Structures are given as C-alpha cells and as structure tokens.
Amino acid sequence: MWRRQRLLWWIYVLSLGLSFFATQPLVSAIGPILDHSLTADRLYHSFDLGTLLELLARPEINTSVLAGAPILAAAVFLVLMLLFTGGILKVYHEDRTFTMGEFFGAGGQFFWRFVRLVIFLLIVLIPVALVNGAFKAWSENLADHLAQPAPHVAVNMTGKLVVLFLLMAVRLWFDMAEVAAVALDEYAMRRSAAGAFRLTWNNFRYLFWLFFGPILAGTLGTIFVVWVWLRWVPHQAVTTSFLLSQSVILLWIFARLWQRSSEVLWYQQHAPAVSVFPEPPSPRLESAIEAPPAPEAPPAEVSL
C-alpha cells in the first residue's frame, strides 16, 4: 500500500475538494452576518451552542438549503469511490504504477458490476437491521417495566456491539467479493458473492483480524488526535484545528486502503489453493469431448 501511496493522496485531495464545495453555502450564508456582529467573538474564542442555534434560526438562513450541498458532496464522493474501487484493487493486484487511462479503464470495467454488488449488500443488510430493531425493542421494553436502568443499558450496549460485529462481517464478505471479482475478472456478481461467502466463512478468524486491525489503528489514532486537540489546542487556533481534523480524515483513508491492500495480498497468497469459483469447461474443450473422432480415410490404391 505504501508503494502505491499516490492513491492515498488523490483520494484525500478529492475529499478535500468536495468538502470545500459542501461548506460554501454555509460560508456564504453566515459570513455577511458574522463579519459585522459581536456574535462572532462568542463562536471564535469558545463554542456557545445557544449562539449557534440563534444564528441558524435567523430567517435569512435556510438550513434546508445548507444541508443540500453536504448531502450532494457525500453522494458524489460515494459514486466516485465506487468508480475508483476497481482501479484501486487492480493496482494492488498487479502491484505496478498505472497510467491515468489504465486506472479509469479498470474502474469503468468493474463499476456496474460493483453497483450490482452494492444492491446485494443492501439486501443482506436487511436482516442486520431487523436484529438492531429487535434489540432496540427489547431494551425499550425493559426500560418500561423495570425501575433499574442496568438491564436496559446492558441490552442496549450488547445490541450495538452485536450489530457492529455483523456490519463488519458483512463488509468483509463483500470486500472479498470485490477482490475476487477483480482477480478473476468475474462478471456474475451473484457467483462472486457466493464464492466470497464460502471463502470468508472458511477463513473468517484470520480475515476478520486482517479487516479489524486497520479499524483499531484508526480508532486509536483518532482518540489520540482528539485528546491532543482538546487538551493542547486553544479554540481560536483555527489553522491547527484544521490540520488536526484533516489528519483524522487522512488516517481513515489510510486505514481503508490498508484494508484493501491486505485483502488483495491475502487473496493472492491463499485463494489459489481454495476452489472459490467452479470454472466451467471451455466451449472448445466441450466440443472436443463431444465431437466423435473423424473416420480414417481408406488406404489409396497403388497401381503397378
């Protein structure tokens, strides 16, 4: 992953550009107000929630319009990352520097396949949502019938941990489906998902820690940055706060690319020994098997 770190910086620049676009409506709306108001002092040197809510409640600020730009930017980022995923996995699989045309060509080659895979992912997430709803209803029922809060809190926390584990397991499963699809140039995503499920199930203990390691590193890194931010950085140090917040975003992009490169490397080392997709015989081989042998020509007569 480090040898192909250009992917990290390009994705970060894309994220930064879309974030800039998403914040412009808010800047345009509150800039003219705060530039000529003492309210800005209470938001610059500290965080006053009442002042912020009062600012957003002004009639000239339309919060519904302000929310549209971040939602649009997030949707564009999601679609672009889905487009880039094929190129990213192809770069890691071949472990070489791609030209811009090769990268986008690989992304376009697998884009609609991964769109179908995302649809399968949303279908698989329905049972996970039902499990989450069951734990939530159980927790609310305990809160209504028991005076002590301990059982309600315990069930609520257990439910959240179970659902989090299921979400990570499902994400790992479909990650491996994408890796296998790129490695084998598989077009049928149902077969790719089925083969990746068997592969993930048979190697779940190792693959889960391979998937969970970067998440744990990203979480610990985020906790450290936030601790430094709250303890040592004053509220009015805008530039330092910006750099710290961007370091968290860069850390999570790093963690995600670390996951993908680890999954590709594991697949290259272990999957060839595992029958993931039963390969049908080629049409030429079938025709060679089914076709009867040609009759031998009779020997030519020799005239003396």
C-alpha positions as CSV (number, residue, x, y, z in Angstrom):
1,M,0.0,0.0,0.0
2,W,2.8,2.4,0.8
3,R,4.4,1.8,-2.6
4,R,1.2,2.9,-4.2
5,Q,0.6,5.8,-1.8
6,R,-0.4,8.1,-4.7
7,L,-3.9,6.6,-4.3
8,L,-4.0,7.9,-0.7
9,W,-3.2,11.5,-1.7
10,W,-5.5,11.5,-4.7
11,I,-8.5,10.3,-2.6
12,Y,-7.6,12.9,0.1
13,V,-7.5,15.7,-2.5
14,L,-10.9,14.6,-3.8
15,S,-12.3,14.5,-0.3
16,L,-10.9,18.0,0.4
17,G,-12.3,19.5,-2.8
18,L,-15.8,18.1,-2.2
19,S,-15.7,19.3,1.4
20,F,-14.8,22.8,0.2
21,F,-17.7,22.7,-2.2
22,A,-20.0,21.4,0.6
23,T,-19.1,24.3,3.0
24,Q,-19.5,27.2,0.6
25,P,-23.3,27.7,1.0
26,L,-22.8,27.9,4.8
27,V,-19.9,30.4,4.4
28,S,-22.0,32.5,2.1
29,A,-24.9,32.5,4.4
30,I,-23.3,33.3,7.8
31,G,-20.3,35.2,6.6
32,P,-22.1,38.5,5.9
33,I,-23.8,38.2,9.3
34,L,-20.8,37.3,11.5
35,D,-18.4,39.8,9.7
36,H,-20.4,42.7,11.3
37,S,-21.6,41.2,14.6
38,L,-20.2,40.7,18.0
39,T,-21.7,37.2,18.0
40,A,-18.7,36.0,16.1
41,D,-16.5,36.6,19.2
42,R,-18.5,34.1,21.2
43,L,-18.1,31.5,18.4
44,Y,-14.4,32.2,17.7
45,H,-13.0,32.1,21.3
46,S,-15.3,29.4,22.6
47,F,-18.3,27.3,21.5
48,D,-21.6,28.7,22.5
49,L,-24.4,26.4,21.5
50,G,-27.1,28.9,22.2
51,T,-25.4,31.5,20.0
52,L,-25.1,28.9,17.2
53,L,-28.7,27.9,17.4
54,E,-29.8,31.6,17.4
55,L,-27.7,32.2,14.4
56,L,-29.1,29.3,12.4
57,A,-32.7,30.4,13.4
58,R,-32.4,33.7,11.6
59,P,-34.9,34.0,8.7
60,E,-32.2,34.7,6.1
61,I,-30.5,31.4,6.8
62,N,-32.3,28.5,5.1
63,T,-31.0,25.3,6.8
64,S,-32.7,23.0,4.4
65,V,-30.7,24.6,1.5
66,L,-27.5,24.5,3.5
67,A,-27.9,20.7,4.1
68,G,-28.3,20.0,0.4
69,A,-24.6,20.7,-0.5
70,P,-23.1,18.3,2.0
71,I,-25.5,15.6,1.0
72,L,-24.7,16.1,-2.7
73,A,-21.0,16.1,-2.0
74,A,-21.3,12.9,0.0
75,A,-23.3,11.2,-2.8
76,V,-20.7,12.3,-5.4
77,F,-17.9,11.0,-3.2
78,L,-19.7,7.7,-2.8
79,V,-20.2,7.2,-6.6
80,L,-16.6,8.3,-7.4
81,M,-15.2,5.9,-4.8
82,L,-17.3,3.1,-6.3
83,L,-15.8,4.0,-9.6
84,F,-12.3,4.1,-8.2
85,T,-12.6,0.8,-6.4
86,G,-11.9,-1.4,-9.5
87,G,-8.8,0.7,-10.3
88,I,-7.6,0.6,-6.7
89,L,-7.9,-3.2,-6.5
90,K,-6.4,-3.7,-9.9
91,V,-3.4,-1.6,-8.9
92,Y,-2.9,-3.6,-5.7
93,H,-3.4,-6.9,-7.6
94,E,-0.8,-6.2,-10.3
95,D,1.4,-4.1,-8.0
96,R,2.5,-1.6,-10.6
97,T,2.0,2.0,-11.4
98,F,-1.0,2.6,-13.7
99,T,-1.4,5.4,-16.2
100,M,-4.5,7.5,-15.7
101,G,-6.2,5.8,-18.6
102,E,-5.5,2.3,-17.2
103,F,-6.7,3.3,-13.8
104,F,-10.0,4.8,-15.0
105,G,-10.4,2.0,-17.5
106,A,-10.2,-0.6,-14.7
107,G,-12.6,1.4,-12.7
108,G,-15.1,1.7,-15.5
109,Q,-14.7,-2.0,-16.3
110,F,-15.9,-3.0,-12.8
111,F,-18.2,-0.1,-12.0
112,W,-21.6,-1.6,-12.9
113,R,-20.5,-5.0,-11.5
114,F,-19.9,-3.3,-8.2
115,V,-23.2,-1.4,-8.4
116,R,-25.0,-4.8,-8.6
117,L,-22.8,-5.9,-5.7
118,V,-23.9,-2.9,-3.7
119,I,-27.6,-3.9,-4.3
120,F,-26.8,-7.3,-3.0
121,L,-25.2,-5.7,0.0
122,L,-28.3,-3.6,0.8
123,I,-30.4,-6.8,0.6
124,V,-28.1,-8.6,3.0
125,L,-28.2,-5.6,5.4
126,I,-32.0,-6.1,5.9
127,P,-31.6,-8.9,8.4
128,V,-29.0,-6.9,10.3
129,A,-31.5,-4.0,10.5
130,L,-34.1,-6.5,11.9
131,V,-31.6,-7.6,14.6
132,N,-31.0,-4.0,15.5
133,G,-34.7,-3.3,15.7
134,A,-35.2,-6.4,17.9
135,F,-32.5,-5.3,20.4
136,K,-34.0,-1.8,20.5
137,A,-37.5,-3.1,21.2
138,W,-36.1,-5.4,23.9
139,S,-34.2,-2.5,25.5
140,E,-37.2,-0.2,25.5
141,N,-39.5,-2.9,26.9
142,L,-37.0,-3.4,29.8
143,A,-36.9,0.3,30.4
144,D,-40.7,0.5,30.6
145,H,-41.1,-2.5,33.0
146,L,-38.0,-2.3,35.2
147,A,-37.1,0.5,37.6
148,Q,-33.4,-0.2,37.5
149,P,-31.6,1.1,34.4
150,A,-28.8,-1.6,34.4
151,P,-30.7,-4.3,32.4
152,H,-31.9,-1.7,29.8
153,V,-28.3,-0.3,29.4
154,A,-26.8,-3.8,29.2
155,V,-29.2,-4.9,26.5
156,N,-28.7,-1.7,24.6
157,M,-24.9,-1.9,24.6
158,T,-25.0,-5.7,23.8
159,G,-27.2,-5.0,20.8
160,K,-25.0,-2.2,19.5
161,L,-21.9,-4.5,19.8
162,V,-23.7,-7.4,18.0
163,V,-24.9,-5.2,15.2
164,L,-21.4,-3.6,14.8
165,F,-19.9,-7.0,14.6
166,L,-22.4,-8.1,12.0
167,L,-21.8,-5.0,9.9
168,M,-18.1,-5.6,9.9
169,A,-18.5,-9.2,8.9
170,V,-20.8,-8.3,6.0
171,R,-18.5,-5.5,4.9
172,L,-15.6,-8.0,5.0
173,W,-17.6,-10.5,2.9
174,F,-18.4,-8.0,0.2
175,D,-14.8,-6.7,0.3
176,M,-13.6,-10.2,-0.6
177,A,-16.3,-10.5,-3.3
178,E,-14.8,-7.3,-4.9
179,V,-11.3,-8.6,-4.6
180,A,-12.2,-12.0,-6.2
181,A,-14.2,-10.3,-9.0
182,V,-11.1,-8.2,-9.9
183,A,-8.7,-11.1,-9.6
184,L,-10.7,-13.4,-11.7
185,D,-12.4,-10.8,-13.9
186,E,-15.7,-12.3,-12.8
187,Y,-18.8,-10.8,-14.4
188,A,-21.6,-12.6,-12.5
189,M,-21.8,-10.9,-9.1
190,R,-24.1,-13.5,-7.6
191,R,-21.4,-16.1,-8.2
192,S,-18.8,-13.7,-6.9
193,A,-20.7,-13.1,-3.7
194,A,-21.4,-16.8,-3.2
195,G,-17.8,-17.7,-3.7
196,A,-16.6,-14.9,-1.4
197,F,-19.0,-16.1,1.3
198,R,-17.5,-19.6,1.3
199,L,-14.0,-18.1,1.3
200,T,-14.8,-15.7,4.1
201,W,-16.6,-18.3,6.2
202,N,-13.8,-20.9,5.9
203,N,-11.1,-18.3,6.8
204,F,-13.2,-15.9,9.0
205,R,-11.0,-15.8,12.1
206,Y,-7.9,-14.7,10.2
207,L,-9.7,-12.4,7.7
208,F,-11.6,-10.7,10.4
209,W,-8.5,-9.7,12.3
210,L,-7.0,-8.6,9.0
211,F,-10.0,-6.4,8.5
212,F,-10.3,-5.2,12.1
213,G,-6.6,-4.3,12.6
214,P,-6.7,-1.1,10.5
215,I,-10.1,-0.1,12.1
216,L,-8.5,-0.5,15.5
217,A,-5.4,1.5,14.5
218,G,-7.7,4.3,13.0
219,T,-9.8,4.4,16.2
220,L,-6.8,4.6,18.5
221,G,-5.2,7.3,16.3
222,T,-8.4,9.3,16.3
223,I,-8.7,9.1,20.1
224,F,-5.1,10.4,20.4
225,V,-5.6,13.3,17.9
226,V,-8.9,14.3,19.7
227,W,-7.1,14.2,23.1
228,V,-4.3,16.4,21.8
229,W,-6.9,18.7,20.2
230,L,-9.0,19.2,23.3
231,R,-6.1,19.4,25.8
232,W,-3.5,21.5,24.0
233,V,-5.1,23.4,21.1
234,P,-7.0,26.6,22.0
235,H,-10.3,27.2,20.4
236,Q,-9.2,30.2,18.3
237,A,-6.3,28.3,16.8
238,V,-8.2,27.7,13.5
239,T,-5.3,26.6,11.4
240,T,-4.1,24.0,13.9
241,S,-7.6,22.7,14.4
242,F,-8.0,22.4,10.7
243,L,-4.7,20.4,10.3
244,L,-5.7,18.1,13.2
245,S,-9.1,17.4,11.7
246,Q,-7.6,16.7,8.3
247,S,-5.1,14.3,9.9
248,V,-8.0,12.3,11.2
249,I,-9.6,12.1,7.7
250,L,-6.3,11.2,6.2
251,L,-5.8,8.5,8.8
252,W,-9.1,6.8,8.0
253,I,-8.4,6.9,4.2
254,F,-5.1,5.3,5.1
255,A,-6.8,2.6,7.2
256,R,-9.3,1.8,4.4
257,L,-6.6,1.5,1.8
258,W,-4.6,-0.6,4.2
259,Q,-7.6,-3.0,4.5
260,R,-7.9,-3.3,0.7
261,S,-4.3,-3.9,0.1
262,S,-4.2,-6.5,2.9
263,E,-7.2,-8.3,1.4
264,V,-5.7,-8.4,-2.1
265,L,-2.4,-9.7,-0.7
266,W,-4.1,-12.4,1.4
267,Y,-6.2,-13.5,-1.6
268,Q,-3.1,-13.8,-3.8
269,Q,-1.3,-15.9,-1.2
270,H,-4.2,-18.2,-0.2
271,A,-7.1,-18.2,-2.6
272,P,-5.4,-20.1,-5.5
273,A,-5.4,-23.1,-3.2
274,V,-9.1,-22.7,-2.5
275,S,-11.7,-23.6,-5.0
276,V,-13.7,-20.3,-4.9
277,F,-15.5,-20.4,-8.3
278,P,-16.0,-23.8,-10.1
279,E,-14.8,-23.0,-13.6
280,P,-17.0,-24.4,-16.3
281,P,-15.2,-26.2,-19.1
282,S,-14.4,-24.0,-22.1
283,P,-16.6,-24.4,-25.2
284,R,-13.6,-25.6,-27.3
285,L,-12.9,-28.3,-24.7
286,E,-16.6,-29.4,-24.7
287,S,-16.7,-29.6,-28.5
288,A,-13.6,-31.6,-28.5
289,I,-15.1,-34.1,-25.9
290,E,-18.5,-34.3,-27.6
291,A,-17.4,-34.5,-31.2
292,P,-16.8,-38.1,-32.5
293,P,-13.5,-38.9,-33.9
294,A,-13.2,-38.4,-37.7
295,P,-13.2,-41.6,-39.7
296,E,-9.9,-42.7,-41.1
297,A,-9.5,-42.4,-44.8
298,P,-9.2,-45.7,-46.7
299,P,-5.7,-46.5,-48.0
300,A,-5.1,-45.3,-51.5
301,E,-4.8,-48.0,-54.2
302,V,-1.4,-48.3,-55.8
303,S,-1.3,-49.2,-59.5
304,L,1.7,-51.1,-60.7
